[in-house]
Every structure is written in structure tokens, then in C-alpha cells.
Amino acid sequence: MSFRTDLAIEAIENTGTSTALPHIRQCKRVLEGFAVTETHILTAQAAHETGKPRGRYHTLVLDALLRREQDAFPRACRALSALLGELLPAGAARAPILIAGLGNRMITPDALGPQAADHVIATRHLIEQEPVLFDTWRPVSTLAPGVLGQTGVETGELLCGVLDRIRPAAVLAVDALAAGRLSHLLHTVQLTDTGITPGSGVGNARTALNCETLGIPVIAIGVPTVVDGASLAHEITHQMNGAQCEALTDLAQPVMVTTRDIDREIADIARVIGYAIDLALHPHLSIEEIDFYLS
């Protein structure tokens, strides 16, 4: 039984790597009332130990959003926007950006990316048509490329074709992730400047989308929407001091576990991500103005 996760914080915990070691650094803070864990994987050795690329990882826990506290939505948007702003390329405040909503819209746990892209204000065409009216806006393009099984084309190939035409300063890729623990499902958001490998969390890895493959920075925004059955079995076995049983063996088969209210939760978190991207790329906007432009 193996432990599979897309979350850097879980990968570090699972390897037993001490965060006090110089090649992995972690710190915690609170932003808009939400807990944030900042992780820096500094060396190739640390990347090998954790199975995660070198770079920065921000993990935001949106507990208040799950509890549906009255002001949780705007606070979550502002917190996520602030973290995204820390990862955006410096000195490119007005440069074009491409938003890639990765995943299969027809499969609910994989629909996070396309649904988040629906909440991003596309402005590139508006700036070209009305440069005076939109002179304070950043050129933003959105794309929901689907998956290989739908299009017959690798996501990376589609993105490269678009990049050649619009030449953005960075790509923001939104995708569903796999967690190793049920407690992280659908309220943990991971942002990283290392890019993403679509499908890796469910054992169907495609071409990596990162600075090396696309030639520009790729910031990945992901939310775990499933837990691999083998990872659950691994965790249960570990907590039971290695005990085995038939049920755990069955769980180790190819199976994915998600929540009962996955439809609503995907819709909620996708809206938070989309609005947070809008706030990060257009700081002059308010939540109410985003509502207006998306209506």
C-alpha cells in the first residue's frame, strides 16, 4: 500500500522529514482569520525526499468557509488573493496573464479548474477594443482545455499553441488535487510556483506544466477533491501499527473517495478561487464589482 498526495505538507509529514532541517523550511501565520502554512523546499535532496519539486508552497485552510460563516467568502477571497500576489512575477503588474482551468468539467471532483475559470474576468479582448476605458486593467485570458480523453490533445500542447499567440508573463493553472487524508478535502488550497503535473494525484500523470516545459512561470492553485483508497489504507495501517485486514486490502484497490456534498463544495471553492484571481490581477476591484462584471 502506497501513500499518494499532491499536498506538500502531507508529503513532508509522511516522510518524517524534520522541518528544522535547512533544506526544508516551514512557518505558519494567520491571514484574514485563516491558517496559512508556508513551505520552502530548497534543495534537490529535499525534493527527492518529499517527491515535490523545489520551490514555494502556500497552504491555506478555509475552515470558516466550510462552516459558512457570514463573512467567510470575502475573507477567503482576500486571503487567497494576497497569497497569489506573493507568487506572481515581480515587476509585471500590467503584463498579460493566462488562466488555465484544468480538468474534466463532466466529472464533478475534476471540475474545479473549469468552474474556477468561469469566475475569472477575461479582459484581453476588452483592452484591445476599448483601450481608454480599460487602461487600468491587466490583459487576462482564460482557457479550459479539457483533458486528453476529450480532445485527443495533451493540455501542454494546447497551452503552448495559445502561449505563442498571447505571450503572457505567467500561467495560473487551477486543478483538482488528491490528498492523503480526508481531513484536507475541499477546504485546503495549495498554491505553488513549481507548476503542476495534471493527473499525477490519481496515477494518470500527463506532461508537466512548469517553467521548464512552457518557458514562463507557472503558478498552480489546487484543492484536494479526492483521496486515493491506497493512501487511506496506508494511513490506517500506520495508525494501527502495521495491522492488516481484508477491508484494508480491498481499499488498496484502484478507488477514489470524495465527500457526499461534492457538487456544492466544488462550486463554492471554485468561486472563491476565481474571485481571488480577479482580486489579485485587478487590485482596484471589489467583490461587488466582480459580481457585476461576471453577471
C-alpha positions, 0 to 999 in steps of 0.5 A: 500500500502506497501513500499518494498526495499532491499536498506538500505538507502531507508529503513532508509529514509522511516522510518524517522529514524534520522541518528544522532541517535547512533544506526544508523550511516551514512557518505558519501565520494567520491571514484574514482569520485563516491558517496559512502554512508556508513551505520552502523546499530548497534543495534537490535532496529535499525534493527527492525526499518529499517527491515535490519539486523545489520551490514555494508552497502556500497552504491555506485552510478555509475552515470558516468557509466550510462552516459558512460563516457570514463573512467567510467568502470575502475573507477567503477571497482576500486571503487567497488573493494576497497569497497569489500576489506573493507568487506572481512575477515581480515587476509585471503588474500590467503584463498579460496573464493566462488562466488555465482551468484544468480538468474534466468539467463532466466529472464533478471532483475534476471540475474545479479548474473549469468552474474556477475559470468561469469566475475569472474576468477575461479582459484581453479582448476588452483592452484591445477594443476599448483601450481608454476605458480599460487602461487600468486593467491587466490583459487576462485570458482564460482557457479550459482545455479539457483533458486528453480523453476529450480532445485527443490533445495533451493540455501542454500542447494546447497551452503552448499553441495559445502561449505563442499567440498571447505571450503572457508573463505567467500561467495560473493553472487551477486543478483538482488535487488528491490528498492523503487524508480526508481531513484536507478535502475541499477546504485546503488550497495549495498554491505553488510556483513549481507548476503542476503535473495534471493527473499525477494525484490519481496515477494518470500523470500527463506532461508537466506544466512548469517553467521548464516545459512552457518557458514562463512561470507557472503558478498552480492553485489546487484543492484536494477533491479526492483521496486515493483508497491506497493512501487511506489504507496506508494511513490506517495501517500506520495508525494501527501499527502495521495491522492488516485486514481484508477491508484494508486490502480491498481499499488498496484497490484502484478507488477514489473517495470524495465527500457526499456534498461534492457538487456544492463544495466544488462550486463554492471553492471554485468561486472563491478561487476565481474571485481571488484571481480577479482580486489579485490581477485587478487590485482596484476591484471589489467583490461587488464589482466582480459580481457585476462584471461576471453577471 
